Amino acid sequence: MIRVILARRRDLSRETVVSLIEKKKIESEGFLSEHGAAMLVAQDLNVEIERSATMEIGIKDLVTGLNDVTITGKVKAASTLQEFTRRDGGIGKALRFIIVDSTGEVSCVAWGREAERLANEQLHERTVSILHGYTREGFGGGVELHIGDRGEVQLLQETPRIGQQITGRPTSIADVSKRTGEVDLVGIVKTQPKIIEFRRTDGLGRVLRTRLMDGTGRITLVAWNERADELRGLTIGKALRISRGRIKTAINGIPEVHVDSMSQVEILESAPAELANVKLQPLKISQIKANMRDIDVYAKILKVQPPIDVKRATGETTKTMRLLLGDDTGIIQASLWDDKAALDLKEGQTILIEDAVSRERLGEVSLSVGKSGTITVDSESRLESLKPAPRRIKELPQAGGPVIVEGTVVSQPSTRQVLTSKGEKVDLSEIELKDDSGVCRVVFWRDLAKAAAKMGSGSRVRLLGVYPRLGFQGGVELSSGPMTVIEVIGKPTPAGRSHDEIHIGQSGS
């Protein structure tokens, strides 16, 4: 390079050229090799480097402003052909790819005819030589290598088999939250993909969302445009292998994996050995603790509270619907948000809730089902196995979430009005309930107080969703809540027979 410069600029001495090269290296703070610095000095001196005199350089030697670059590397990722409208109204075409060598990696952009030609090739994992490229500063501030009308991309390696395209050890889903940038991932499709179209400046965009799982956890997959089209027919249970997915944090602070034109996604014919036994494993309600994520649970709907409008902290208004759920181990409340609040759910149905989270407030653990969660109405065959079992009065805790109790009313209900801390007058009714283990006081509020006042002594009742608490005289008493349900299962008649079961719900507390 120095000889070429001296041949064109006979007014300069070798010492001067060497000094200029060293100065360039110092200005780059060590990022330029001698060859890269010499190329920049040649450009500053208006010395054109002929093709015959150009040596191949390493990726680490690339800097912005080079006009005749020859470089060899392996394609790490490639996009599909992209079309755009040029300033003159014509249609432009571009294809982006990334190549790597032993010194680093660089983003490349092929334009026009070369982009069209490369779009018909399988570039991933191919070794290529780029001839007559030029460098510019990319959007992120780094160097980009462009291949224009004078440039050429020579393919030097045979196309790999599809099974060889994505290599390297994938990251487990549990470890994704510890990573930044790009990630390789293998997972099983857990939820039915949903695709949405949106308008952008150059036409319609597409985004697909689904959930993946492996043996360590779950994560949301977000596929954009071309990748969304490729995965449009994806079904639950399929295995996916992802290369160069990008980790992004959603609004709720949870990491997601995004795939776009620079990512590779492969639908596998069968699940890898490490995922062969990965399947849905719902929890029992008694196993749900505070601050859990990715909760799956089968449950019977005991009560549905109609949707109401609520205001978020951001000022946005949305809807929420509450359910009282039960299985053979206990009961729990669930809050359904946004589109889930519009579901047509009915008491007595069995549902599968997936990807819910649990919250704790005032000692009560409840479920929250938001955008990432799903709800599926299941068959009637599960109803008997999910019938909630009552708690014995003697074994009731002194505080906590809702419980079910069953017993006989041993005192005539007493009713009165009380003044709340907000100055509101509300109805209150009290009974004493007895089972084979003991007796406790039960307090009913508001509309449910009026219904409870009609229960006579000797009635057998099942109370769903009542709250245990420490009574004023010691011992445990029970109090109704917004989702409490009374089932009268043995109301005496003069003939000694029982009426049919009656359900009484409370409208609010």
Sequence and secondary structure as in RCSB ss.txt:
>XXXX:A:sequence
MIRVILARRRDLSRETVVSLIEKKKIESEGFLSEHGAAMLVAQDLNVEIERSATMEIGIKDLVTGLNDVTITGKV
KAASTLQEFTRRDGGIGKALRFIIVDSTGEVSCVAWGREAERLANEQLHERTVSILHGYTREGFGGGVELHIGDR
GEVQLLQETPRIGQQITGRPTSIADVSKRTGEVDLVGIVKTQPKIIEFRRTDGLGRVLRTRLMDGTGRITLVAWN
ERADELRGLTIGKALRISRGRIKTAINGIPEVHVDSMSQVEILESAPAELANVKLQPLKISQIKANMRDIDVYAK
ILKVQPPIDVKRATGETTKTMRLLLGDDTGIIQASLWDDKAALDLKEGQTILIEDAVSRERLGEVSLSVGKSGTI
TVDSESRLESLKPAPRRIKELPQAGGPVIVEGTVVSQPSTRQVLTSKGEKVDLSEIELKDDSGVCRVVFWRDLAK
AAAKMGSGSRVRLLGVYPRLGFQGGVELSSGPMTVIEVIGKPTPAGRSHDEIHIGQSGS
>XXXX:A:secstr
 HHHHHHH TTS HHHHHHHHHHHHHHTTT   HHHHHHHHHHHTT    GGG     GGG  TT SSEEEEEEE
EEE   EEEE TTS EEEEEEEEEEETTEEEEEEEEHHHHHHHHTS  TT EEEEEEEEEEE TTSSEEEEE SS
 EEEE S    GGGSS S  B HHHHTT  SEEEEEEEE S  EEEEEEETTEEEEEEEEEEEETTEEEEEEEET
HHHHHTTT  TT EEEEEEEEEEE TTS EEEEE TTSEEEEESS  GGGTT     B GGG  TT  SEEEEEE
EEEEEEEEEEE TTS EEEEEEEEEEETTEEEEEEEEGGGGGS   TT EEEEEEEEEEEETTEEEEEE TT EE
EE  GGGTGGG    B GGG  SS S EEEEEEE S  EEEEEE TTS EEEEEEEEEEETTEEEEEEEETHHHH
HHTT  TT EEEEEEEEEEE TTSSEEEE  TT EEEEEE B TTS B   EEEE    
